[in-house]
Amino acid sequence: MAQRGSYAKGVAKREEILTEALQVIAQNGYSRASVRELAEAVGLSQAGLLHYFSSKEELFTAVLQKRDEVDAAVYLDGSSELEALSGLAAVMRHNTEVPGLAQLYSRLSAEATDPAHPAHDFFVQRTAQFRLLFAENVRSRQQQGTLPAHLDPEKVATIMIALADGLQTQWTLDPSIDMAEHIDYLASLLSIGGSGTQTAE
């Protein structure tokens, strides 16, 4: 029983660390979010923090995973295939309010292209999950007759993910870029956003 209680406390502390880290990184930026600063924010030493996360890379990967969970619940309606692509613009708009997390995502995703990187598997799985979700969105809209039947769902999904990731990188270089506006623009070309007036061919 004591072991189970200790485990529960460990899970709770891990969640506290991730929640606090989301706020610290969002406000202060990825570059200025040191392990020491994050540890102090939750009343731990650096060694104490690394008891829950074996490395800074593992911690930041978990932070991004937590961010995805929060964003999905707020902007993507959990896992609704029908609203996934419409919700993407809302997520991108929100990202401008948390520049540190956007910067963290761009940097870590680039580093994680190395198969040996601790975040590699996370990004591979994340991309596959979002590709599946967005492709199902396209299929749902095709079945409703609000999206042309000739569009390839997998290719549309891949393009949308590439657009979102690319825009985020561009935005970190030039914050004047309106990421959500560009997402909405492509969606309108595909008749994904808005009411969707086109009928299937």
N, C-alpha and C positions, 0 to 999 in steps of 0.2 A: 504493500500500500504506500509506503514511504517513497519507494522508487517511482511509482506512478505519479505521486504528488510532485516529486522533483522534476519529472519529465514535463508535466503540465506547466510548472513554473518556468522551465526552460523554453517551452514553446511560447509562453506569454511574453517572456523577456525578449525573445527573438522578434516577435511581432512589434514590441515596443521600439526596439532598435530600428526596424525597418520603417516604421511610421515616422519616427523622429528624423531618420536619415532622409526620407523623402522631403521633409520640410527644410532641413538644413541645406541640402544640395539644391533644391529649388530656389532658395533665397540667396545662398552664397556662391553658387556655381560649383561645377565639378572640380575645377582646378584648386579651389580653396577649401574643399571638403576633405580634410585629412582624417586619418583614422583616430588621431588624438581628439580632434574636435568632435567627431561623432561619438566617441566614447564618453567624453565629458558631458555631452548633451543628455546621455541616459545614465549618468552617475557611475560609469565604469572606468577602469584603467584600460590602456591599449591592450594589455594582455588579457584582461577580462573580456573585452569586446571580441578579440580573436579566439576566445573560447567557443563563441557561437558561430563564427565564420573563420575559416582557416586562413583566408587571405583577403586583401583589399579587393581583389578582382571578384572573389566569391561574394563578398558583401555587396559590391556594386551590381553584380548580376542579380542578386536577390532583390535589391532595391528596384531594378527595372521590372522584375517579375511582379513585385508588389504594385508598382505603378500601373502595369497592364491590368491587374485585377481591379484596381480602383477605377480606371478609365472605362473598362468594359462594363462595369456595374452602372456607371453614371451616364456614359455617352453611347454605348453600344447595346443598351438594354440587355445586359447579360450576354447572350449568345444568339440574339435574333438575327437570322439570316436576312430577313427582309429589310432591316434597318442598318445593316452593317456598313454598307458603303455610304449611306447618308450620314451615319454617325462619324465617319472618318473625318469629315470636314470639321465637325465639332471638336474632335480630339486634337486636330492640328491647331485649331483656334485656341484651345486651352493650353497647348504646349508653349504658346507665346507668353503665357502668364507664368510659366515655370522654366525659364531659360536654362537653368542649371541642369535640369533633368533632360532637356532636349540635347544639350551639349554632351551629357554623359552618354546618352543613347548613341549619338553620332560617333563619338570616339571609341566607345566599347565595341560597337558593331563592326567598325573598321578593324580593330585589333583582333576581334574574334574570328576573322576570316582564316586565321591560323588554326588548324585543327587541334593544336596542342594547347590553345588558350582555354582557360577555365570556363569562359562564357560561350565557347563554340557551339556546344550541344544546345544550349538555351536558344541561341539565335536561329539555328537550323530548325528546331522544333517550333519556335515562334513563327517563323516565316511560313512553314508548312501549315500551321493552324490557321493563320490569317488568310493564306491562299485558299484553303478549303472553305472558310467562312465567307469570303468575298465571292468565290465561285458559286456557292450555294445561293447567295444573294442574287447574282445574275440569273441563275436558273429559275429562281422564284419569280422574278420579274418577267422573264420570258414566258413562263406559264400563265402569268396574269395578262400577258399581251401588252405590257408597258415597256418592253425592251425588245429590239429586233432579234428574231430567232437565229439570224446568221452569225451573231457574235459568239466567239469562243469564250466560255466562262473562265477557263483556266488562264487564258492569255489576258483577258481583261483584269482578272485578279492580280496577276503578276505585274501588269503595267501599273495598276493602282498602288501596289506596295512599293514598286520602284519609284513612282512619282512622289509618294509620301516621304520615303527615305531621302530621295534626292533633294526635295524641297527643304527638308529639315537641315541638311548640310548647307544648302545655299543660304538659308535663313540665318544660320550661325555666323555666316560671313557677311550677310547683308540683311539686317533686321527689318529693312523697309519692305521686303518681300512679304506679300500677304499669302501665306501658305493655304489657308482655308479657301480663299478666293480661287486659287489655281485648282484645288481639288474640285470645287463646285463647277468650275469652268469645264473641266474634262468630263465630269459627271453629266453636265448639261448636253455636251456633245454626244454622249452615249445614251442620253435620255434616262440616266440613272437617278438624277436628283429631281427635286420638285414633284409635280404630279405625274410626270411621265405620260406624255400625250401620244407618243408614237405607238403604233400597233405593230405586232410581230409580222414579219414578212413570210 
